[in-house]
Amino acid sequence: MADLLIELFSEEIPARMQARAADDLKKLMTDGMVEAGLTYASAAAFATPRRLCLTVEGLLDASPRTVEERKGPKADAPEKAIEGFLRGAGLTRDDLEERDTPKGAILFAKITKEGRPAAEIIAEVLEQTIRNFPWPKSMRWGEGTLKWVRPLHSILCILSRENGTEVVPIEVDGIVSDNSTRGHRFLAPDAITVNSFDDYTAKLKRAFVVLDSAERRDAIWHDATNMAFASGLEVVEDAGLLAEVAGLVEWPVVLMGRIGDDFLNLPPEVLQTSMKEHQKFFSVRNPKTGRIERFVTVANRTTADDGATILAGNEKVLSARLADAKFFWDNDLRIAKSEAGMGAWVENLKNVTFHNKLGTQAELIERMAVLARELAPMVGADPDAAEQAAKIAKADLSSEMVYEFPELQGLMGRYYAQAAGLSDEIAAASEEHYAPLGPSDDVPTAPVSVAVALAEKIDKLTGFWAIDEKPTGSKDPFALRRAALGVIRAGNENNLSVPLLQLIVKQLAIHTGVMRGKLGAEQDQKAEEALLAIGMDDVAEEIEKVGAEKYHLKFGDVQSMAVAESIVKKARDLLAFLHDRLKVYLKDQGIRHDIIDACIAMEGNDDLTLLVKRARALSDTLKTVDGENLLQAFKRANNILSQAEDADGVEYSFGADVKFAETDEERALFAALDAAEATITPAMAAQDFTTAMSAMAGLRPALDAFFDAVQINSDNSTLRRNRLNLLSRIRTLCTSVADLTRIEG
C-alpha cells in the first residue's frame, strides 16, 4: 500500500474557483485511477490561492492482473470473421479455445491483462487531468499548449511507503514533477522538499501556509470576533465574504481599522456594501447604536509594524470609496427632500425600458399602482397608501446610490421615502415589495407592502404570459417561477383570500392592449356585443365569471373574438402554472401531488390560500385510519356506481329514499349521511375544511357496515335503483369536499 500526494502549484487562483477546482481534481484523479484498477482507502483535496492539493491514502501498489473471457465466432466461420476477432482481442489463432455449445462449435479467447504499477497509472491519469481540467476560464501561458487558469509553475507528485518515497515521473509542457513545493510568496519563498502528506502540511505551516480553507476561515472569524469584542463591538456575519477572503490568503492576519467620522452617519447597509464589494472588508457594528464604526481586513502576511502600514493604506483607500458613497447619498437626499421629491426619479424611469414588449419602468409603475389600489381592500391596506407606495416603490432605480450599488435597490428606496416625509408603511413597501427573493426569505406582512408585492408579481407574470415569454425547462430568465412562489407565499402566509383569476384576466387585458384603446377604442359601444359573441366553448361564461364587464373591456370589432379567447386561454394557462408551483411548495411540506390535484379540481381553485387550507385538511384526514378507510369505501362506491351508470345508460342522481331501505345498515347509512351533510354544508360555506373533512371521515363505520351487509345489485329493481342512488349521494357529498376520484391508492 502507498499514499499519494499531488500538488499543482501556480499563480493565484481566483477565490471563487478554488473549492470547485479542489473537488474536480479529486474526482478526476480518483475516477481515473479506479477505472484503471487502482483502488484506495480515502482521498481529500485542498486549495489555497497558489496551489491545488490531493492526498490519497491506502492506494494499491499496482492494478491487479485480470483475465477476461471473450466469446468469438463459430469455429467454421469465414476466415475474415475470425481474423477480425483476433485483431480486436490482440491474440493469435493459437490462443483461441474451441468449445462445443448447443449452437455448435464456438471459439473463445482468454485475454490476460497484467497489472500495471501505480506510478505508471497515476502519471497517465494526472497528465490527462491537467490537460483537460474543467476551469470555468483558462488560457495558454507562455509558449506552451497547456491551458490553465493562471500560469502553472510546478507539479509535486509522490508515492509514500514505509520503505521510502517515490517521485511519480510526469512532464506537462516542460514542467517536470518532483517532490518539492514552495511556502508563502513573501515570508518563505524558498523550495521545500517533502516526503509525505503529514510532512507536507507541517512544513507548509512552518512556511506560513495554512493548507485547509476551513482552518483559514475559522482562524479569520476567531481573530476578527475576538478583536471586535475587545472593543465592545461585533462583526457583521457574512459567510460568503468569509469564504471568499479565506481564498485570498494563505497566511491570514486579521487587522481592524477605523472608518472616518465623516462617513459614520451613512446608512449601515451602504457602508457594508461598499466595503464588501470594493475592499473585501468585514463590517464591525456597534451593538448599542447599530452603526458600522470599524472594519476588519485580512492581510496575507505579518509585518514588522503589526500591520500599521497596511491598515493606513486600507483606510486611505476606503476613505476615497466612502467619499463617493457619501456624495451619492447626499445628492440623493437632496432630490428626495426637494419639492419634486421622488417623482423626479419616477419621471426619469420613462426613459428606462422594463422589457421591449412590455414598455418602460414608468409604465410598469402605473400598472402596479392601479393593481395595488384594487388589491388593497383584499389585504387590509388603505387604497390610497397602497397606490402611493406602488408609485414610488421603484423610484430609487434612478438614484445615484442604486446605480452604483444595484443590490441596494428597494432598501435605499425606503431611506429616501422616509427622507421625503412619507409614512413608514409606504417607505417599507419600497424595500419589501421585492420579497421573497428565495424560498427561505420572509414574505411581507404589512398590508401596504403585501398589496404592492402582489401587484408587482401579478403584473410581471401576466405581462410575460401576454407576450409568450414563459419558463421552459430549466430556463427562467425573468424569474417567473420565483414570482409565482412569491404570490403563493404572500397570500398563504398572510391568510389572504385573493380571486386570482379575476386579476389575471384584467392584467392580461391591459397587457394585450384591450384596456388601453390600442385595438379600436372608437368602438367601445361594441364591448358587450363582443363579449356575447364569444359564447363558444364556455369562453363567454368564463369571461363573465372573472368580471370582464366590470372592467369594461374594449374589444375591437374585428379582433374581439380572437382577443377574448386568447386572454381566457392565457389566464387558464397562467393559473395552471401557479398550481404547478403550488404543488412544489406543498410537496416540501409533505402534501402529496394527488391530494393537491383533488383540491384543484374544486370550484374556487384560483384562491390559492383557500386551496392550501383544503389540501392540508384533506392530507391530515387521509393520514388517519378513518380517513384512509373512507377513501377505500368511497372508491368502492364510485366504482360500483360508475359501472352501473355505464351499463344502464342512466345517471343515478335522483335521490335515494329511506322508505325503500330494507336493512338496518341501510337505514344507519341514511342517518349518517344526513348527519354528515348537516355538518359539511355549513362548514364548507364557512371554509372550515377541517370540520368538513372530519365529518366526511366519520362516515367510515356506516359505510363499512353497509358494504358488509348489503348487496347493491339486488334482483329487485326498486331496491337496486334506490341503493345506487344512495351511492350517488355518497359520491356527491364526498366530492363536495374534494375530488376524491383523483386520490391514488
C-alpha positions in Angstrom: 0.0 0.0 0.0 1.1 3.6 -0.7 -0.1 7.1 -0.1 -0.3 9.6 -2.9 0.4 13.3 -2.7 -0.2 15.7 -5.6 0.2 19.5 -5.6 -0.3 21.7 -8.6 1.5 25.0 -7.8 0.6 28.1 -9.8 0.0 31.8 -9.7 -3.1 33.0 -7.7 -6.3 31.0 -8.4 -9.4 33.2 -8.2 -11.1 32.6 -4.8 -14.5 31.8 -6.4 -12.9 28.9 -8.3 -10.9 27.2 -5.6 -13.5 24.9 -3.9 -14.8 23.6 -7.2 -11.3 23.1 -8.6 -10.3 21.0 -5.5 -13.4 18.8 -5.9 -12.7 18.4 -9.7 -9.1 17.4 -9.0 -10.3 14.8 -6.5 -13.0 13.4 -8.8 -10.9 13.3 -12.0 -8.0 11.6 -10.3 -9.8 9.1 -8.2 -12.3 8.1 -11.0 -9.4 7.7 -13.4 -7.4 5.5 -11.0 -10.3 3.3 -10.1 -11.2 2.9 -13.8 -7.6 1.7 -14.3 -7.9 -0.8 -11.4 -6.2 1.3 -8.8 -8.4 1.4 -5.7 -7.8 3.3 -2.5 -9.0 3.8 1.1 -9.6 7.5 1.3 -9.0 10.8 -0.5 -9.1 14.5 0.3 -8.5 17.7 -1.7 -7.4 21.2 -0.6 -7.0 24.6 -2.2 -5.1 27.8 -1.4 -4.6 30.8 -3.6 -1.5 29.2 -5.1 -2.0 25.5 -5.0 -4.4 22.6 -5.5 -3.6 19.5 -3.4 -4.8 15.9 -3.4 -3.9 13.3 -0.9 -4.9 9.6 -1.4 -4.4 7.0 1.3 -4.3 3.2 1.1 -3.5 3.1 -2.6 -2.7 -0.2 -4.3 0.9 -0.6 -5.4 -0.3 -1.9 -8.7 -3.5 -2.7 -10.5 -4.5 -6.4 -10.3 -3.9 -8.9 -13.0 -7.2 -9.6 -14.9 -8.4 -12.4 -17.1 -11.3 -11.7 -19.5 -13.1 -14.4 -21.4 -14.4 -13.2 -24.7 -16.8 -15.2 -26.9 -15.9 -15.2 -30.6 -17.4 -16.5 -33.9 -18.2 -20.1 -34.8 -15.3 -22.4 -35.4 -16.3 -22.8 -39.1 -16.9 -19.1 -39.6 -15.3 -17.4 -42.6 -11.6 -16.7 -42.1 -12.1 -12.9 -42.3 -14.5 -13.0 -39.3 -12.0 -15.0 -37.2 -9.2 -12.6 -38.2 -11.3 -9.6 -37.2 -12.0 -11.2 -33.8 -8.3 -11.9 -33.3 -7.3 -8.3 -34.1 -9.8 -7.0 -31.6 -8.6 -9.3 -28.9 -4.9 -8.8 -29.7 -4.4 -12.6 -29.9 -3.3 -15.2 -32.4 -5.2 -18.3 -33.6 -3.2 -20.5 -31.2 -4.6 -18.5 -28.3 -8.2 -19.5 -29.1 -10.1 -22.3 -27.5 -12.8 -24.2 -29.3 -15.8 -25.3 -27.3 -19.0 -27.3 -28.2 -22.2 -25.5 -27.4 -25.9 -26.0 -28.2 -25.3 -23.7 -31.2 -22.3 -25.6 -32.4 -18.5 -25.2 -32.0 -17.6 -21.7 -30.8 -14.2 -20.0 -30.5 -13.4 -18.4 -27.1 -10.5 -16.2 -26.1 -8.9 -15.6 -22.7 -7.4 -12.1 -22.6 -5.0 -11.7 -19.8 -4.0 -8.2 -18.7 -1.1 -7.9 -16.4 -1.3 -5.4 -13.6 0.4 -2.0 -14.0 2.5 -0.2 -11.4 0.7 2.6 -9.5 3.2 5.2 -10.7 2.5 4.4 -14.3 -1.2 4.7 -13.9 -1.0 7.9 -11.8 1.2 9.6 -14.3 -1.2 8.8 -17.1 -4.3 9.9 -15.2 -2.6 13.1 -13.9 -1.4 14.2 -17.2 -4.9 13.7 -18.7 -6.4 15.6 -15.7 -4.1 18.6 -16.1 -4.6 18.9 -19.8 -8.4 18.6 -19.6 -9.0 20.4 -16.3 -12.5 22.0 -16.3 -11.7 25.5 -15.3 -14.6 28.0 -15.9 -12.0 30.2 -17.6 -8.5 29.3 -18.7 -5.9 30.3 -21.2 -2.4 29.4 -22.6 0.5 31.0 -20.8 3.9 31.4 -22.5 4.7 29.3 -25.5 3.2 26.0 -24.3 -0.1 24.4 -25.3 -1.3 23.8 -21.8 -4.4 25.9 -20.8 -4.6 26.7 -17.1 -6.4 29.3 -15.0 -3.1 31.0 -14.1 0.5 30.1 -15.0 1.3 26.6 -13.7 4.8 26.5 -12.2 5.4 23.1 -10.7 3.9 19.6 -10.1 4.6 17.7 -6.9 3.7 14.0 -7.2 5.0 11.4 -4.8 4.1 7.9 -3.6 5.0 7.4 0.1 5.6 3.9 1.5 7.1 2.6 4.7 10.3 1.9 2.9 10.6 5.4 1.3 9.2 7.9 -1.1 9.0 7.7 -4.9 8.6 10.6 -7.2 6.0 9.8 -9.9 7.6 10.9 -13.2 5.4 13.2 -15.3 6.1 16.0 -17.7 3.5 18.5 -18.9 4.6 21.3 -21.2 8.1 21.2 -19.9 7.1 21.1 -16.3 8.7 18.0 -14.7 7.3 16.6 -11.5 9.4 16.3 -8.3 9.0 16.2 -4.5 9.3 20.0 -3.8 7.0 22.9 -3.3 7.3 26.5 -2.0 5.9 28.3 1.0 4.5 31.7 1.3 5.3 34.0 -1.6 6.9 36.7 0.7 7.6 35.0 4.1 9.1 31.7 2.9 9.6 31.7 -0.9 12.3 29.0 -1.0 11.9 25.5 -2.2 10.7 22.8 0.3 11.3 19.1 -0.1 8.6 16.8 1.3 8.2 13.0 1.7 4.6 12.5 2.8 1.3 14.4 3.3 1.9 14.9 7.0 5.4 16.2 6.3 4.0 18.4 3.6 1.3 20.1 5.8 3.8 20.6 8.7 6.4 22.2 6.5 3.9 24.4 4.8 2.7 25.7 8.1 6.2 26.4 9.1 6.5 28.2 5.8 3.4 30.4 6.6 0.9 28.5 4.5 -2.4 27.1 6.0 -3.5 24.4 3.6 -7.1 23.8 4.7 -9.5 26.5 3.7 -11.8 25.6 6.6 -8.9 26.2 9.0 -8.2 29.6 7.4 -11.9 30.5 7.7 -12.0 29.5 11.4 -8.9 31.4 12.2 -10.2 34.6 10.4 -13.5 34.5 12.2 -12.0 33.7 15.6 -9.5 36.5 15.5 -12.0 39.0 14.0 -14.7 38.4 16.6 -12.2 38.5 19.4 -10.7 41.7 18.2 -14.2 43.3 17.8 -15.3 42.0 21.2 -12.3 43.6 22.9 -13.6 47.0 21.6 -17.2 46.4 22.6 -18.2 45.8 19.0 -19.4 42.9 16.9 -18.5 41.6 13.4 -21.4 41.5 10.9 -21.7 37.9 9.8 -21.2 37.2 6.1 -20.5 33.6 5.3 -19.9 34.3 1.6 -17.4 37.1 2.3 -15.6 34.9 4.8 -15.3 32.0 2.3 -14.0 34.5 -0.4 -11.4 36.1 1.9 -10.2 32.7 3.0 -9.5 32.0 -0.6 -7.4 35.2 -1.0 -4.8 34.4 1.7 -2.5 31.6 2.6 -1.5 33.0 6.0 -4.4 35.1 7.3 -3.6 38.0 9.6 -6.6 39.9 10.9 -6.4 43.7 11.3 -9.1 46.1 12.5 -9.3 49.7 11.2 -11.3 52.8 11.7 -13.9 54.4 9.5 -13.6 58.2 9.1 -16.0 60.2 11.3 -17.5 61.9 8.1 -18.9 58.6 7.0 -20.4 57.1 10.2 -23.8 58.6 9.5 -24.1 56.8 6.2 -26.7 54.0 6.3 -25.1 50.9 7.6 -26.1 48.9 4.5 -24.2 51.4 2.3 -21.1 51.1 4.4 -21.3 47.3 4.5 -21.9 47.0 0.7 -19.2 49.5 -0.2 -16.6 47.8 2.0 -17.6 44.3 0.9 -17.8 44.9 -2.8 -14.7 47.2 -3.2 -12.4 46.2 -0.4 -13.5 42.7 0.8 -13.7 44.2 4.3 -15.9 42.9 7.1 -18.2 45.4 8.8 -17.9 45.9 12.5 -21.0 47.2 14.2 -21.7 48.9 17.5 -24.5 46.7 19.0 -25.8 49.7 21.1 -26.3 52.1 18.1 -26.4 49.7 15.1 -23.9 51.9 13.4 -21.0 50.5 11.4 -18.0 52.0 13.1 -15.0 50.0 12.1 -13.8 47.4 9.6 -11.8 44.2 9.6 -9.4 43.4 6.8 -7.3 40.3 6.3 -3.7 40.6 5.3 -1.7 37.8 3.7 1.4 38.3 5.8 2.8 39.5 9.1 4.8 42.7 9.2 7.3 44.3 11.5 4.9 47.1 12.4 2.0 44.7 13.2 0.1 45.8 10.1 0.1 49.5 10.8 1.2 50.4 7.3 -1.3 48.0 5.7 -4.1 49.5 7.8 -3.1 53.1 6.9 -3.2 52.2 3.2 -6.6 50.5 3.5 -8.1 53.3 5.5 -6.9 55.8 2.8 -8.4 53.8 0.0 -11.6 53.2 2.0 -12.0 57.0 2.6 -11.9 57.6 -1.1 -14.5 54.9 -1.7 -16.8 56.2 1.0 -16.4 59.7 -0.2 -18.1 58.6 -3.4 -20.8 56.9 -1.4 -21.4 60.0 0.7 -21.6 62.1 -2.4 -24.3 59.8 -3.8 -26.2 59.7 -0.5 -26.2 63.5 0.0 -27.2 64.2 -3.6 -30.0 61.6 -3.5 -31.3 63.0 -0.2 -31.3 66.5 -1.7 -33.6 65.2 -4.5 -35.8 63.2 -2.2 -36.4 66.2 0.0 -37.0 68.6 -2.9 -40.4 69.8 -3.9 -40.5 67.3 -6.8 -39.4 64.6 -4.4 -39.1 61.0 -5.6 -41.5 61.9 -8.5 -38.5 63.3 -10.4 -36.9 59.8 -10.3 -40.2 58.2 -11.5 -40.2 60.7 -14.4 -36.7 59.5 -15.3 -38.0 55.9 -15.5 -40.0 56.8 -18.6 -36.7 56.5 -20.4 -35.8 53.2 -18.8 -37.0 50.0 -20.6 -38.6 47.3 -18.4 -38.9 45.0 -21.4 -39.1 45.9 -25.1 -42.5 44.3 -25.4 -43.9 45.5 -22.0 -42.9 49.1 -22.0 -40.9 51.2 -19.6 -40.3 51.1 -15.9 -42.7 54.1 -15.6 -45.5 52.1 -17.4 -44.8 49.2 -15.0 -45.2 51.5 -12.1 -48.5 52.8 -13.5 -49.9 49.3 -13.8 -48.7 48.4 -10.3 -50.3 51.5 -8.8 -53.7 50.6 -10.3 -53.5 47.0 -9.3 -52.2 47.7 -5.8 -55.2 50.0 -5.2 -57.5 47.2 -6.2 -55.7 44.7 -4.1 -55.7 46.9 -1.0 -59.2 46.0 0.4 -58.4 42.3 -0.1 -55.2 42.5 2.0 -56.5 45.0 4.6 -54.5 48.0 3.3 -55.6 51.6 2.7 -56.1 52.0 -1.0 -54.6 55.5 -1.2 -51.5 54.3 0.7 -51.1 51.2 -1.4 -51.4 53.3 -4.6 -48.9 55.9 -3.4 -46.5 53.1 -2.3 -46.6 51.4 -5.6 -45.9 54.7 -7.4 -42.6 55.3 -5.6 -41.6 51.6 -5.0 -39.1 51.6 -7.8 -38.2 55.3 -7.8 -34.8 54.6 -6.3 -33.7 52.8 -9.5 -33.0 56.3 -10.8 -30.9 57.2 -7.7 -27.1 57.5 -7.9 -26.6 55.2 -5.0 -28.6 52.3 -6.6 -26.8 53.0 -9.9 -23.5 52.4 -8.1 -24.8 49.5 -5.9 -27.8 47.8 -7.7 -28.1 45.3 -4.8 -29.3 48.1 -2.6 -32.5 48.7 -4.7 -35.5 48.8 -2.5 -33.6 49.3 0.7 -32.4 52.8 -0.5 -36.0 53.5 -1.6 -37.1 53.0 2.0 -34.5 55.5 3.2 -35.4 58.1 0.5 -39.1 57.7 1.1 -38.6 58.4 4.8 -36.5 61.4 4.0 -39.3 62.6 1.7 -41.6 62.6 4.6 -43.7 59.6 3.6 -45.2 57.3 6.1 -43.2 54.3 7.4 -45.7 51.8 5.8 -45.3 53.4 2.4 -41.5 53.6 2.8 -41.3 50.0 3.9 -43.1 48.9 0.7 -40.2 50.1 -1.4 -37.9 47.6 0.2 -40.4 44.8 1.0 -42.2 44.5 -2.4 -39.3 42.6 -3.9 -39.7 39.9 -1.3 -39.4 37.0 -1.2 -36.3 36.6 -3.3 -35.8 33.0 -2.3 -37.6 30.1 -0.7 -36.3 30.8 2.8 -36.8 34.6 2.7 -39.5 36.2 4.8 -42.6 37.4 3.0 -44.0 40.9 3.6 -46.6 41.1 6.3 -47.5 44.8 6.4 -50.7 45.3 4.4 -49.4 48.0 2.1 -46.2 46.1 1.4 -48.3 43.0 0.6 -50.5 44.9 -1.8 -47.5 46.3 -3.7 -45.6 43.0 -3.7 -48.6 41.1 -5.1 -49.2 43.8 -7.7 -45.7 43.7 -8.9 -45.6 39.9 -9.2 -49.0 39.5 -10.7 -48.3 42.2 -13.3 -44.9 40.6 -14.1 -46.4 37.1 -14.5 -49.3 38.3 -16.7 -47.0 40.6 -18.7 -44.7 37.8 -19.7 -47.6 35.4 -20.3 -49.1 38.0 -22.6 -46.0 38.1 -24.8 -45.5 34.3 -24.6 -42.2 34.5 -22.6 -42.9 31.6 -20.3 -40.3 29.5 -18.4 -39.2 26.5 -20.4 -37.4 23.5 -18.8 -34.7 24.8 -16.6 -34.7 28.2 -18.3 -36.4 31.1 -16.5 -34.6 34.3 -17.4 -37.2 36.6 -15.9 -37.5 34.6 -12.6 -41.2 33.9 -13.2 -41.2 30.7 -11.0 -39.9 32.9 -8.1 -42.6 35.4 -8.8 -45.3 32.7 -8.7 -43.9 31.3 -5.4 -44.0 34.9 -4.1 -47.7 35.2 -4.9 -48.4 31.8 -3.3 -46.5 32.6 -0.1 -47.6 36.2 0.3 -51.3 35.0 0.1 -50.9 31.9 2.1 -48.6 33.1 4.9 -50.8 36.2 5.4 -54.0 34.2 5.2 -55.4 36.3 2.3 -58.3 35.3 0.1 -57.5 36.8 -3.4 -59.5 35.9 -6.5 -56.5 35.5 -8.8 -58.3 34.6 -12.0 -60.2 37.8 -12.0 -57.0 39.8 -11.5 -55.1 37.7 -14.1 -57.7 38.3 -16.8 -57.7 42.1 -16.1 -53.9 42.4 -16.3 -53.8 40.2 -19.4 -56.3 42.5 -21.0 -54.2 45.5 -20.0 -51.0 43.9 -21.4 -52.8 42.9 -24.6 -53.8 46.5 -25.1 -57.6 45.9 -24.7 -57.9 48.4 -21.9 -55.6 51.0 -23.5 -57.6 51.6 -26.6 -55.0 50.0 -28.8 -57.4 47.6 -30.5 -60.1 50.1 -31.6 -61.2 52.4 -28.8 -63.6 54.1 -31.1 -65.8 51.0 -30.9 -66.3 51.0 -27.2 -70.0 50.5 -27.6 -69.4 47.1 -29.2 -67.7 45.8 -26.0 -70.8 44.0 -24.6 -71.6 42.6 -28.1 -68.1 41.3 -28.4 -68.3 39.5 -25.1 -71.6 37.9 -26.1 -70.1 36.9 -29.5 -67.5 34.6 -27.9 -70.1 32.4 -26.4 -68.5 29.2 -27.8 -66.9 26.6 -25.6 -67.9 28.3 -22.4 -65.5 31.2 -23.1 -68.2 33.8 -22.6 -69.1 32.2 -19.3 -65.5 32.3 -18.2 -65.1 36.0 -19.2 -68.3 36.8 -17.3 -67.1 34.8 -14.3 -63.9 36.8 -13.9 -65.7 40.1 -14.3 -64.9 41.3 -17.8 -67.9 43.5 -17.9 -66.9 45.0 -14.6 -63.7 46.2 -16.2 -65.4 47.4 -19.4 -63.0 45.6 -21.7 -62.8 47.3 -25.1 -62.6 44.7 -27.8 -62.2 46.0 -31.4 -64.9 45.0 -33.8 -62.8 42.5 -35.9 -60.4 41.3 -33.3 -62.8 41.0 -30.4 -63.4 37.2 -30.6 -59.7 36.2 -31.1 -58.5 38.6 -28.4 -61.1 37.4 -25.8 -60.3 33.8 -26.5 -56.6 34.5 -26.2 -57.0 36.2 -22.9 -59.0 33.4 -21.4 -56.6 30.8 -22.7 -53.6 32.6 -21.3 -55.4 33.2 -18.0 -56.1 29.5 -17.6 -52.5 28.6 -18.6 -51.1 31.0 -16.0 -53.4 29.7 -13.3 -52.2 26.1 -14.2 -48.6 27.4 -13.8 -49.4 28.8 -10.4 -51.0 25.4 -9.5 -47.8 23.6 -10.5 -45.7 26.0 -8.4 -48.2 25.4 -5.5 -47.6 21.6 -5.8 -43.8 22.2 -5.4 -44.5 24.5 -2.4 -46.8 22.0 -0.7 -44.7 18.9 -1.6 -41.9 20.4 0.5 -44.4 20.5 3.4 -45.3 16.8 2.9 -48.5 17.1 0.9 -48.8 14.7 -2.0 -49.4 15.9 -5.5 -52.6 13.8 -5.9 -54.1 15.4 -2.8 -53.4 18.8 -4.3 -55.0 17.7 -7.6 -58.1 16.6 -5.8 -58.4 20.2 -4.4 -57.5 22.0 -7.6 -60.4 20.2 -9.2 -62.8 22.0 -6.9 -64.5 25.4 -7.6 -62.6 28.4 -6.4 -59.2 27.0 -7.2 -57.9 30.4 -8.1 -58.0 31.3 -4.4 -54.6 29.7 -3.5 -54.9 30.3 0.2 -58.3 28.5 0.2 -56.7 25.8 -1.9 -53.9 25.3 0.6 -56.3 25.1 3.5 -58.3 22.4 1.7 -55.2 20.4 0.8 -53.8 20.5 4.3 -57.2 19.4 5.8 -57.5 16.6 3.3 -53.9 15.5 3.8 -54.4 15.4 7.6 -57.7 13.4 7.2 -56.2 10.8 4.9 -53.4 10.2 7.4 -56.0 8.9 9.9 -57.3 5.3 9.9 -60.9 6.6 9.4 -59.8 8.8 6.5 -57.8 6.1 4.8 -60.7 3.5 5.1 -63.2 6.1 4.0 -61.2 6.7 0.8 -61.4 3.0 0.0 -65.1 2.9 0.7 -65.7 5.9 -1.5 -63.7 4.4 -4.3 -65.7 1.2 -4.0 -69.0 3.2 -4.1 -67.9 5.3 -7.0 -66.7 2.2 -9.0 -70.0 0.3 -8.5 -72.0 3.4 -9.4 -69.9 4.3 -12.5 -70.1 0.7 -13.8 -73.9 0.7 -13.3 -74.4 4.1 -14.9 -72.3 2.9 -17.9 -74.2 -0.3 -18.2 -77.7 1.2 -17.7 -77.0 4.3 -19.7 -78.6 6.5 -17.0 -77.3 8.7 -14.2 -78.3 7.7 -10.7 -78.7 11.1 -9.1 -82.4 11.5 -8.4 -82.2 11.0 -4.6 -82.4 7.9 -2.5 -85.4 7.3 -0.3 -85.1 5.8 3.2 -88.5 4.2 3.0 -87.0 1.7 0.5 -84.2 0.8 2.9 -84.5 -2.9 3.7 -81.8 -3.4 6.3 -80.6 -1.7 9.4 -77.3 -1.0 7.8 -79.0 0.9 5.0 -81.1 3.0 7.4 -78.0 3.7 9.5 -76.1 4.9 6.4 -79.1 7.2 5.6 -78.9 8.7 9.1 -75.1 9.0 8.9 -75.3 10.9 5.6 -78.0 13.2 7.0 -75.8 14.0 10.0 -72.6 14.4 7.9 -74.4 16.7 5.4 -75.8 18.8 8.2 -72.2 19.4 9.3 -70.4 19.5 6.0 -72.7 22.0 4.2 -72.3 24.9 6.7 -68.6 24.0 7.2 -67.9 24.3 3.5 -69.8 27.6 3.4 -67.6 28.9 6.2 -64.5 27.4 4.5 -63.9 25.3 7.6 -62.3 22.4 5.8 -61.1 20.6 8.9 -64.6 20.2 10.2 -65.9 19.2 6.9 -63.2 16.6 6.4 -63.7 15.2 9.9 -67.4 14.8 9.3 -66.7 13.1 6.0 -64.3 10.7 7.7 -66.9 10.0 10.3 -69.0 8.2 7.6 -66.5 5.4 7.6 -68.2 3.0 10.2 -71.6 3.3 8.5 -70.1 2.8 5.0 -68.1 -0.3 6.2 -71.2 -1.9 7.7 -73.3 -1.0 4.6 -70.9 -2.7 2.2 -70.5 -5.8 4.5 -74.3 -6.4 4.8 -76.0 -5.0 1.7 -75.9 -6.3 -1.9 -76.1 -3.3 -4.2 -77.1 -5.1 -7.4 -80.3 -6.7 -6.0 -82.6 -8.7 -8.2 -85.3 -6.3 -7.0 -85.0 -3.3 -9.4 -86.5 -0.8 -7.0 -84.1 -1.8 -4.2 -81.2 -1.7 -6.7 -82.1 1.7 -8.0 -82.5 3.1 -4.5 -79.2 1.7 -3.4 -77.4 3.1 -6.5 -79.0 6.5 -5.8 -77.7 6.1 -2.2 -74.2 5.6 -3.6 -74.7 8.7 -5.7 -75.5 10.6 -2.6 -72.2 9.3 -1.0 -70.3 10.4 -4.1 -71.9 13.8 -4.2 -71.4 14.5 -0.5 -67.7 13.4 -0.5 -66.8 15.2 -3.7 -68.3 18.4 -2.4 -65.3 18.5 -0.1 -62.6 17.3 -2.6 -62.5 15.3 -5.8 -61.6 12.0 -4.2 -61.5 10.3 -7.5 -58.1 11.9 -8.1 -56.6 10.4 -5.0 -54.2 7.5 -5.6 -54.3 4.2 -3.7 
